[in-house]
């Protein structure tokens, strides 16, 4: 159950339908736009894990750049894309990231990344189907 003011939504479909009924799905502060942001966040983390698992190097720069380019760059302007590209130079190495995540073993981290990839797929598919079934991608596909 998701509480929004005095309205109660029992699932994501109800949340989105509430925005559609109120004609607010396109507003930046709408539940629908927030759900889109959550979806993109899940997608970029998933893509970064996929690219990290596929890369043997010690840097996270390439996997992060590929994930950003794949998921978020199409929704950003040139200035944001350039800022993100510059920011990837400040990313930690794989070893530094594992230490920050309290992961002692790269093999166990790989198992956890794969677990996230597998678990996120049906969630992302559900949200995608929800948006398509409400014909929302043309309404909120920007930004």
ABEGO torsion letter per residue (X at the ends): XBBBEABBBABAAAAAAAAAAAGAAABAABAAAAAAAAAAAAAAAAAAAAAAAABABABAAAAAAAAAAAAAAAABBAAAAAAAAAAAAABBBAAAAAAAAGBABAAAAAAAAAAAAAAAAAAAAAAAAAAAAAGAAAAAABX
